Amino acid sequence: MSRKIEIFDSTLRDGAQARGINYSLSDKLQMLRLLDSLGVDYIEAGNPASNPKERQFFEEAVKVGLKNAKHVAFGSTRRKNTPVKDDLGVKALMDAGTDTVAVFGKAWDLHATEVIGTTLEENLCMIFDTLKYLKDSGKEVIFDAEHFFDGYKANPSYAVEVLKTACRAGADTIVLCDTNGGTMPDDIGEAVRASLEAVDRKLGIHAHNDADLAVANSLKAVSLGACHVQGTLLGYGERSGNARLSSIIPNLQLKLGLECIGGNIKKLYDVSRQAAEITNLPFDETLPYVGRNAFAHKGGMHIDGLCKAQGSFEHIDPSAVGNSREFLLSEVAGKSAMAEKLKDIFPDVAEDKKEVARLMETLKSLESEGYSFEGAESSFKLFVMKELGMHRSKFSLVHFKVSDEPTVESAFGAYAVVKVDVDGENRMAAAEGNGPVNALDKALREALGTFFPALKGVTLTDYKVRVLDTTAATAAKVRVVIESSDGTRYWRTMGVSTDVIEASLFALIDSIDCLLLDE
């Protein structure tokens, strides 16, 4: 690889400013270790001067033995008209216990005069004094030139003078920030070229995504000579977010041949999902490289092409980032998709072209009735087994009844009664629940638990209802998909009916059937 690009992750600082994110101390320590395992160069963990929780985190974080990354404390230049040694924010940076600090200062004359209310000369002094003080104290100093691109557009000579001042103060790295996130790639290019001519320091880029260009603008800066890229792993950040490192890293390393995180890039898929779990936000499966949909194929011609020639409809090998290819079964997928899907579970059947064609026709018929197997893989396995005469359920539902009616004034209570048959032995059970589906689930478990103890360890982890024909209003057919887990495995099953309770029951029965396949 031709050169090394430093990766600076700000998920714990910039990412924490996104709507819906509120990291606990434990969350932040988990994320710190996770990002370090990915092999990024810097992890910006927050502003130690902002609140007591941040100060507590820095106290704990210095105890974490990072293997790859440098822990970075973030803060501002000294306040106007304040000696740097007396500034509380600078003192917090000094006391944070990190060898590296990231300091932001104003690069847009508008912000200097109108936002912080000082002179342009004093703003330069604030930058110089702070960076020199920190550098003389033995810190590695990264200077974030805030609003640099807007500042360069409004007053290029002053914006460049800000960079020169940071350079004279001894900053190790100077980062150009597109803080408003609205700069176009061509304007990024012009400003980066001028910056490279003006200062002899490592140059970095910090892009926000307000114009959906953060990744593109980061790559543009690197193509011109920047060697330090800031962002957040999954693009979390204020407003529309920050540059998404899960896209930037593979673009740099796999497409442009620039080293970022080396062999750790194969961890990108797993680490990204763990990061979303810590953050407690739904994972966007459409994300390039790390989303489940990134290499999921549904079109019949695409699937057929991939089966004949690897890479014919994929821009990289999914395994390069730890992801995997998936063929989605649907009425538009075709026989090639069915054959590929069968290879994993019934390889002998996959070689039988007539059987594959028959299964595909049956699947199309079911999909016309509202079934969709692409989100319910376990129901697909049961469908194939039933069609091939390979499955006999270990139980059958004889009867069920659900009641949902007021038990006291203004309160509803639900209960369910089910009767099952297991090898000729009938058992009836009743259960209350916080809704009819919950009551049914409990009653089924109660009735079957004696026969199948493994049911006691199964939990319902997700439940989705989709209305299939909105024109039919409340008479519409619905599709229910549930996800179940025994603590180690997860499986999804489906039910379709004009009755949401019945559809839920079908999905629950399939879920239990799938568990019992291995019993």
Secondary structure as the mmCIF struct_conf table of DSSP 4:
data_model
#
loop_
_struct_conf.conf_type_id
_struct_conf.id
_struct_conf.beg_label_comp_id
_struct_conf.beg_label_asym_id
_struct_conf.beg_label_seq_id
_struct_conf.end_label_comp_id
_struct_conf.end_label_asym_id
_struct_conf.end_label_seq_id
STRN STRN1 LYS A 4 LYS A 4
STRN STRN2 GLU A 6 ASP A 9
TURN_TY1_P TURN_TY1_P1 THR A 11 ASP A 14
HELX_RH_3T_P HELX_RH_3T_P1 GLY A 15 GLN A 17
BEND BEND1 ALA A 18 ALA A 18
TURN_TY1_P TURN_TY1_P2 ARG A 19 GLY A 20
HELX_RH_AL_P HELX_RH_AL_P1 LEU A 25 LEU A 38
TURN_TY1_P TURN_TY1_P3 GLY A 39 GLY A 39
BEND BEND2 ASP A 41 ASP A 41
STRN STRN3 TYR A 42 GLU A 44
TURN_TY1_P TURN_TY1_P4 PRO A 48 SER A 50
HELX_RH_AL_P HELX_RH_AL_P2 PRO A 52 ALA A 61
TURN_TY1_P TURN_TY1_P5 VAL A 62 LYS A 63
BEND BEND3 VAL A 64 VAL A 64
BEND BEND4 LYS A 67 ASN A 68
HELX_LH_PP_P HELX_LH_PP_P1 ALA A 69 ALA A 69
STRN STRN4 LYS A 70 SER A 76
HELX_LH_PP_P HELX_LH_PP_P2 THR A 77 ARG A 79
TURN_TY1_P TURN_TY1_P6 LYS A 80 ASN A 81
HELX_RH_3T_P HELX_RH_3T_P2 VAL A 84 ASP A 86
HELX_RH_AL_P HELX_RH_AL_P3 LEU A 88 ASP A 95
TURN_TY1_P TURN_TY1_P7 ALA A 96 ALA A 96
BEND BEND5 ASP A 99 ASP A 99
STRN STRN5 THR A 100 LYS A 106
BEND BEND6 TRP A 108 TRP A 108
HELX_RH_AL_P HELX_RH_AL_P4 ASP A 109 LEU A 110
HELX_RH_PI_P HELX_RH_PI_P1 HIS A 111 VAL A 115
BEND BEND7 ILE A 116 ILE A 116
HELX_RH_AL_P HELX_RH_AL_P5 LEU A 120 ASP A 136
TURN_TY1_P TURN_TY1_P8 SER A 137 GLY A 138
STRN STRN6 GLU A 140 GLU A 146
TURN_TY1_P TURN_TY1_P9 HIS A 147 HIS A 147
HELX_RH_AL_P HELX_RH_AL_P6 PHE A 148 ALA A 154
HELX_RH_AL_P HELX_RH_AL_P7 PRO A 156 ALA A 169
TURN_TY1_P TURN_TY1_P10 GLY A 170 GLY A 170
BEND BEND8 ASP A 172 ASP A 172
STRN STRN7 THR A 173 ASP A 178
TURN_TY1_P TURN_TY1_P11 THR A 179 ASN A 180
BEND BEND9 GLY A 181 GLY A 181
HELX_RH_AL_P HELX_RH_AL_P8 PRO A 185 ALA A 198
BEND BEND10 ARG A 201 ARG A 201
STRN STRN8 LYS A 202 ALA A 207
STRN STRN9 HIS A 208 HIS A 208
TURN_TY1_P TURN_TY1_P12 ASP A 210 ALA A 211
BEND BEND11 ASP A 212 ASP A 212
HELX_RH_AL_P HELX_RH_AL_P9 ALA A 214 LEU A 224
TURN_TY1_P TURN_TY1_P13 GLY A 225 GLY A 225
STRN STRN10 HIS A 228 GLY A 231
STRN STRN11 THR A 232 THR A 232
TURN_TY1_P TURN_TY1_P14 LEU A 233 LEU A 234
BEND BEND12 GLU A 238 GLU A 238
TURN_TY1_P TURN_TY1_P15 ARG A 239 SER A 240
STRN STRN12 ASN A 242 ASN A 242
STRN STRN13 ARG A 244 ARG A 244
HELX_RH_AL_P HELX_RH_AL_P10 LEU A 245 PRO A 250
HELX_RH_PI_P HELX_RH_PI_P2 ASN A 251 LYS A 255
BEND BEND13 LEU A 256 LEU A 256
STRN STRN14 GLU A 259 GLU A 259
BEND BEND14 CYS A 260 ILE A 261
HELX_RH_3T_P HELX_RH_3T_P3 GLY A 262 LYS A 267
HELX_RH_AL_P HELX_RH_AL_P11 LEU A 268 THR A 279
TURN_TY1_P TURN_TY1_P16 ASN A 280 ASN A 280
TURN_TY1_P TURN_TY1_P17 GLU A 285 THR A 286
BEND BEND15 LEU A 287 LEU A 287
TURN_TY1_P TURN_TY1_P18 PRO A 288 VAL A 290
BEND BEND16 GLY A 291 GLY A 291
HELX_RH_3T_P HELX_RH_3T_P4 ARG A 292 PHE A 295
STRN STRN15 ALA A 296 HIS A 297
HELX_RH_AL_P HELX_RH_AL_P12 GLY A 300 LYS A 308
BEND BEND17 ALA A 309 ALA A 309
TURN_TY1_P TURN_TY1_P19 GLN A 310 PHE A 313
BEND BEND18 HIS A 315 ILE A 316
HELX_RH_3T_P HELX_RH_3T_P5 PRO A 318 VAL A 321
TURN_TY1_P TURN_TY1_P20 GLY A 322 GLY A 322
STRN STRN16 GLU A 326 PHE A 327
HELX_LH_PP_P HELX_LH_PP_P3 LEU A 328 LEU A 329
BEND BEND19 SER A 330 SER A 330
TURN_TY1_P TURN_TY1_P21 GLU A 331 ALA A 333
HELX_RH_AL_P HELX_RH_AL_P13 LYS A 335 ILE A 345
HELX_RH_AL_P HELX_RH_AL_P14 PRO A 347 ALA A 350
TURN_TY1_P TURN_TY1_P22 GLU A 351 GLU A 351
HELX_RH_AL_P HELX_RH_AL_P15 LYS A 353 SER A 368
TURN_TY1_P TURN_TY1_P23 GLU A 369 GLY A 370
HELX_RH_3T_P HELX_RH_3T_P6 PHE A 373 GLY A 375
HELX_RH_AL_P HELX_RH_AL_P16 GLU A 377 GLU A 387
TURN_TY1_P TURN_TY1_P24 LEU A 388 GLY A 389
BEND BEND20 LYS A 394 LYS A 394
STRN STRN17 SER A 396 VAL A 408
TURN_TY1_P TURN_TY1_P25 GLU A 409 SER A 410
STRN STRN18 ALA A 411 VAL A 422
TURN_TY1_P TURN_TY1_P26 ASP A 423 GLY A 424
STRN STRN19 GLU A 425 GLY A 433
BEND BEND21 ASN A 434 GLY A 435
HELX_RH_AL_P HELX_RH_AL_P17 PRO A 436 GLY A 449
TURN_TY1_P TURN_TY1_P27 THR A 450 PHE A 451
HELX_RH_3T_P HELX_RH_3T_P7 PRO A 453 GLY A 457
STRN STRN20 THR A 459 VAL A 467
BEND BEND22 LEU A 468 LEU A 468
HELX_RH_3T_P HELX_RH_3T_P8 THR A 470 ALA A 475
STRN STRN21 VAL A 478 SER A 485
BEND BEND23 ASP A 486 THR A 488
STRN STRN22 TYR A 490 SER A 497
BEND BEND24 THR A 498 ASP A 499
HELX_RH_AL_P HELX_RH_AL_P18 VAL A 500 LEU A 516
TURN_TY1_P TURN_TY1_P28 LEU A 517 ASP A 518
#
